[in-house]
């Protein structure tokens, strides 16, 4: 399905990030500077990095930071870029879209493509 979202604020960006994994999404903004920044960094100034619990993060054999994303009851291992860390959790600067579900406990033994149960 082709979807156009008018407005690249926090809500528009969150909807675009959530739907873009299964649909073709075009996100429109009124300011050229915002469109250029989105194209360059793939991050909205209105919706900066996403925080997750420290327990959700794992390290690959090559040293990359990873999360396990739940994609229609299937584990998908995703390399992510970590931002700041605080008591509130770890900021995922790149690699995770708003609205995506992740495994927050016992993610270490999961493999890409492995079925998940609730």
Buried (B, 14 or more C-beta within 10 A) or exposed (E): EEBEBEBBEBEBBBBBBBBBEEEEBEBEBEEEEBBEBBEEEEBBBBBEBBBBEEBBBBEEEEEBBBBBBBBEEEBBBBEBEBBEEEEEBBBBBBBBBBEBEBBBEEBEEBEEEEEBEE
